Amino acid sequence: MRVQAGQTYRCEVPLALPVRRYRPTTMGDSWWPLSWLRGTYFPLAVVDVDPAARTAQGLVMGASTRSR
C-alpha cells in the first residue's frame, strides 16, 4: 500500500510494541504519544510523506469531553 498526502487512513497501534523497533532512545518525542495509543484504532490524515525515512506526518482527530 502506498501512503499519499491528503488521504486519511485507519491506523492500528498494537498493544505490545516490539522493543527493538520502538525504543524511547530511537523514537524521540513520538514515544509518549505512541504509548498512549497502544491497543487503539484511529483515523490519521496524512499531510506529508518522507519515502526515504519511510515515515508519514499526520493529524489525529479525536473526540474529548474536555475543552481547552
Chimera marker file (.cmm) of the C-alpha trace (Angstrom):
<marker_set name="trace">
<marker id="1" x="0.000" y="0.000" z="0.000" r="1" g="1" b="0" radius="0.5"/>
<marker id="2" x="1.330" y="3.411" z="-0.942" r="1" g="1" b="0" radius="0.5"/>
<marker id="3" x="0.594" y="6.201" z="1.562" r="1" g="1" b="0" radius="0.5"/>
<marker id="4" x="-0.257" y="9.544" z="-0.020" r="1" g="1" b="0" radius="0.5"/>
<marker id="5" x="-0.503" y="13.052" z="1.438" r="1" g="1" b="0" radius="0.5"/>
<marker id="6" x="-4.073" y="14.350" z="1.536" r="1" g="1" b="0" radius="0.5"/>
<marker id="7" x="-5.584" y="10.920" z="2.294" r="1" g="1" b="0" radius="0.5"/>
<marker id="8" x="-6.990" y="9.601" z="5.571" r="1" g="1" b="0" radius="0.5"/>
<marker id="9" x="-6.069" y="6.104" z="6.768" r="1" g="1" b="0" radius="0.5"/>
<marker id="10" x="-7.307" y="3.903" z="9.594" r="1" g="1" b="0" radius="0.5"/>
<marker id="11" x="-4.320" y="3.170" z="11.826" r="1" g="1" b="0" radius="0.5"/>
<marker id="12" x="-3.920" y="0.496" z="14.473" r="1" g="1" b="0" radius="0.5"/>
<marker id="13" x="-1.320" y="0.577" z="17.222" r="1" g="1" b="0" radius="0.5"/>
<marker id="14" x="-0.798" y="-2.919" z="18.653" r="1" g="1" b="0" radius="0.5"/>
<marker id="15" x="-0.923" y="-3.461" z="22.402" r="1" g="1" b="0" radius="0.5"/>
<marker id="16" x="2.577" y="-4.947" z="22.501" r="1" g="1" b="0" radius="0.5"/>
<marker id="17" x="5.145" y="-2.869" z="20.652" r="1" g="1" b="0" radius="0.5"/>
<marker id="18" x="8.410" y="-4.624" z="19.674" r="1" g="1" b="0" radius="0.5"/>
<marker id="19" x="11.115" y="-3.188" z="21.944" r="1" g="1" b="0" radius="0.5"/>
<marker id="20" x="13.820" y="-3.392" z="19.257" r="1" g="1" b="0" radius="0.5"/>
<marker id="21" x="11.882" y="-1.090" z="16.954" r="1" g="1" b="0" radius="0.5"/>
<marker id="22" x="10.015" y="1.217" z="19.357" r="1" g="1" b="0" radius="0.5"/>
<marker id="23" x="12.560" y="2.454" z="21.899" r="1" g="1" b="0" radius="0.5"/>
<marker id="24" x="12.385" y="5.880" z="23.553" r="1" g="1" b="0" radius="0.5"/>
<marker id="25" x="16.037" y="6.451" z="22.559" r="1" g="1" b="0" radius="0.5"/>
<marker id="26" x="15.386" y="5.901" z="18.837" r="1" g="1" b="0" radius="0.5"/>
<marker id="27" x="11.868" y="7.372" z="18.578" r="1" g="1" b="0" radius="0.5"/>
<marker id="28" x="12.489" y="10.621" z="20.414" r="1" g="1" b="0" radius="0.5"/>
<marker id="29" x="9.398" y="12.705" z="21.200" r="1" g="1" b="0" radius="0.5"/>
<marker id="30" x="6.969" y="10.357" z="19.451" r="1" g="1" b="0" radius="0.5"/>
<marker id="31" x="7.435" y="7.607" z="22.082" r="1" g="1" b="0" radius="0.5"/>
<marker id="32" x="4.949" y="9.016" z="24.651" r="1" g="1" b="0" radius="0.5"/>
<marker id="33" x="2.002" y="9.668" z="22.305" r="1" g="1" b="0" radius="0.5"/>
<marker id="34" x="2.518" y="6.257" z="20.696" r="1" g="1" b="0" radius="0.5"/>
<marker id="35" x="2.498" y="4.518" z="24.088" r="1" g="1" b="0" radius="0.5"/>
<marker id="36" x="-0.846" y="6.227" z="24.937" r="1" g="1" b="0" radius="0.5"/>
<marker id="37" x="-2.362" y="4.936" z="21.691" r="1" g="1" b="0" radius="0.5"/>
<marker id="38" x="-1.425" y="1.271" z="22.232" r="1" g="1" b="0" radius="0.5"/>
<marker id="39" x="-4.336" y="-1.061" z="21.527" r="1" g="1" b="0" radius="0.5"/>
<marker id="40" x="-6.398" y="1.564" z="19.700" r="1" g="1" b="0" radius="0.5"/>
<marker id="41" x="-7.574" y="2.432" z="16.186" r="1" g="1" b="0" radius="0.5"/>
<marker id="42" x="-7.704" y="5.987" z="14.912" r="1" g="1" b="0" radius="0.5"/>
<marker id="43" x="-8.050" y="7.935" z="11.655" r="1" g="1" b="0" radius="0.5"/>
<marker id="44" x="-4.837" y="9.609" z="10.503" r="1" g="1" b="0" radius="0.5"/>
<marker id="45" x="-4.994" y="12.448" z="7.958" r="1" g="1" b="0" radius="0.5"/>
<marker id="46" x="-1.592" y="12.382" z="6.217" r="1" g="1" b="0" radius="0.5"/>
<marker id="47" x="-0.080" y="15.803" z="5.496" r="1" g="1" b="0" radius="0.5"/>
<marker id="48" x="3.460" y="14.812" z="4.434" r="1" g="1" b="0" radius="0.5"/>
<marker id="49" x="5.298" y="11.626" z="3.426" r="1" g="1" b="0" radius="0.5"/>
<marker id="50" x="9.063" y="11.005" z="3.584" r="1" g="1" b="0" radius="0.5"/>
<marker id="51" x="9.766" y="7.921" z="1.416" r="1" g="1" b="0" radius="0.5"/>
<marker id="52" x="13.469" y="7.846" z="2.343" r="1" g="1" b="0" radius="0.5"/>
<marker id="53" x="12.733" y="7.594" z="6.082" r="1" g="1" b="0" radius="0.5"/>
<marker id="54" x="9.551" y="5.539" z="5.486" r="1" g="1" b="0" radius="0.5"/>
<marker id="55" x="7.523" y="7.884" z="7.705" r="1" g="1" b="0" radius="0.5"/>
<marker id="56" x="4.361" y="9.959" z="7.393" r="1" g="1" b="0" radius="0.5"/>
<marker id="57" x="3.383" y="13.121" z="9.248" r="1" g="1" b="0" radius="0.5"/>
<marker id="58" x="-0.286" y="13.497" z="10.006" r="1" g="1" b="0" radius="0.5"/>
<marker id="59" x="-3.085" y="14.801" z="12.160" r="1" g="1" b="0" radius="0.5"/>
<marker id="60" x="-5.047" y="12.619" z="14.559" r="1" g="1" b="0" radius="0.5"/>
<marker id="61" x="-8.597" y="13.801" z="15.166" r="1" g="1" b="0" radius="0.5"/>
<marker id="62" x="-10.333" y="12.632" z="18.295" r="1" g="1" b="0" radius="0.5"/>
<marker id="63" x="-13.339" y="13.365" z="20.438" r="1" g="1" b="0" radius="0.5"/>
<marker id="64" x="-12.965" y="14.544" z="24.003" r="1" g="1" b="0" radius="0.5"/>
<marker id="65" x="-15.191" y="15.748" z="26.806" r="1" g="1" b="0" radius="0.5"/>
<marker id="66" x="-12.591" y="18.369" z="27.792" r="1" g="1" b="0" radius="0.5"/>
<marker id="67" x="-12.352" y="21.874" z="26.409" r="1" g="1" b="0" radius="0.5"/>
<marker id="68" x="-9.169" y="23.928" z="26.195" r="1" g="1" b="0" radius="0.5"/>
<link id1="1" id2="2" r="1" g="1" b="0" radius="0.2"/>
<link id1="2" id2="3" r="1" g="1" b="0" radius="0.2"/>
<link id1="3" id2="4" r="1" g="1" b="0" radius="0.2"/>
<link id1="4" id2="5" r="1" g="1" b="0" radius="0.2"/>
<link id1="5" id2="6" r="1" g="1" b="0" radius="0.2"/>
<link id1="6" id2="7" r="1" g="1" b="0" radius="0.2"/>
<link id1="7" id2="8" r="1" g="1" b="0" radius="0.2"/>
<link id1="8" id2="9" r="1" g="1" b="0" radius="0.2"/>
<link id1="9" id2="10" r="1" g="1" b="0" radius="0.2"/>
<link id1="10" id2="11" r="1" g="1" b="0" radius="0.2"/>
<link id1="11" id2="12" r="1" g="1" b="0" radius="0.2"/>
<link id1="12" id2="13" r="1" g="1" b="0" radius="0.2"/>
<link id1="13" id2="14" r="1" g="1" b="0" radius="0.2"/>
<link id1="14" id2="15" r="1" g="1" b="0" radius="0.2"/>
<link id1="15" id2="16" r="1" g="1" b="0" radius="0.2"/>
<link id1="16" id2="17" r="1" g="1" b="0" radius="0.2"/>
<link id1="17" id2="18" r="1" g="1" b="0" radius="0.2"/>
<link id1="18" id2="19" r="1" g="1" b="0" radius="0.2"/>
<link id1="19" id2="20" r="1" g="1" b="0" radius="0.2"/>
<link id1="20" id2="21" r="1" g="1" b="0" radius="0.2"/>
<link id1="21" id2="22" r="1" g="1" b="0" radius="0.2"/>
<link id1="22" id2="23" r="1" g="1" b="0" radius="0.2"/>
<link id1="23" id2="24" r="1" g="1" b="0" radius="0.2"/>
<link id1="24" id2="25" r="1" g="1" b="0" radius="0.2"/>
<link id1="25" id2="26" r="1" g="1" b="0" radius="0.2"/>
<link id1="26" id2="27" r="1" g="1" b="0" radius="0.2"/>
<link id1="27" id2="28" r="1" g="1" b="0" radius="0.2"/>
<link id1="28" id2="29" r="1" g="1" b="0" radius="0.2"/>
<link id1="29" id2="30" r="1" g="1" b="0" radius="0.2"/>
<link id1="30" id2="31" r="1" g="1" b="0" radius="0.2"/>
<link id1="31" id2="32" r="1" g="1" b="0" radius="0.2"/>
<link id1="32" id2="33" r="1" g="1" b="0" radius="0.2"/>
<link id1="33" id2="34" r="1" g="1" b="0" radius="0.2"/>
<link id1="34" id2="35" r="1" g="1" b="0" radius="0.2"/>
<link id1="35" id2="36" r="1" g="1" b="0" radius="0.2"/>
<link id1="36" id2="37" r="1" g="1" b="0" radius="0.2"/>
<link id1="37" id2="38" r="1" g="1" b="0" radius="0.2"/>
<link id1="38" id2="39" r="1" g="1" b="0" radius="0.2"/>
<link id1="39" id2="40" r="1" g="1" b="0" radius="0.2"/>
<link id1="40" id2="41" r="1" g="1" b="0" radius="0.2"/>
<link id1="41" id2="42" r="1" g="1" b="0" radius="0.2"/>
<link id1="42" id2="43" r="1" g="1" b="0" radius="0.2"/>
<link id1="43" id2="44" r="1" g="1" b="0" radius="0.2"/>
<link id1="44" id2="45" r="1" g="1" b="0" radius="0.2"/>
<link id1="45" id2="46" r="1" g="1" b="0" radius="0.2"/>
<link id1="46" id2="47" r="1" g="1" b="0" radius="0.2"/>
<link id1="47" id2="48" r="1" g="1" b="0" radius="0.2"/>
<link id1="48" id2="49" r="1" g="1" b="0" radius="0.2"/>
<link id1="49" id2="50" r="1" g="1" b="0" radius="0.2"/>
<link id1="50" id2="51" r="1" g="1" b="0" radius="0.2"/>
<link id1="51" id2="52" r="1" g="1" b="0" radius="0.2"/>
<link id1="52" id2="53" r="1" g="1" b="0" radius="0.2"/>
<link id1="53" id2="54" r="1" g="1" b="0" radius="0.2"/>
<link id1="54" id2="55" r="1" g="1" b="0" radius="0.2"/>
<link id1="55" id2="56" r="1" g="1" b="0" radius="0.2"/>
<link id1="56" id2="57" r="1" g="1" b="0" radius="0.2"/>
<link id1="57" id2="58" r="1" g="1" b="0" radius="0.2"/>
<link id1="58" id2="59" r="1" g="1" b="0" radius="0.2"/>
<link id1="59" id2="60" r="1" g="1" b="0" radius="0.2"/>
<link id1="60" id2="61" r="1" g="1" b="0" radius="0.2"/>
<link id1="61" id2="62" r="1" g="1" b="0" radius="0.2"/>
<link id1="62" id2="63" r="1" g="1" b="0" radius="0.2"/>
<link id1="63" id2="64" r="1" g="1" b="0" radius="0.2"/>
<link id1="64" id2="65" r="1" g="1" b="0" radius="0.2"/>
<link id1="65" id2="66" r="1" g="1" b="0" radius="0.2"/>
<link id1="66" id2="67" r="1" g="1" b="0" radius="0.2"/>
<link id1="67" id2="68" r="1" g="1" b="0" radius="0.2"/>
</marker_set>
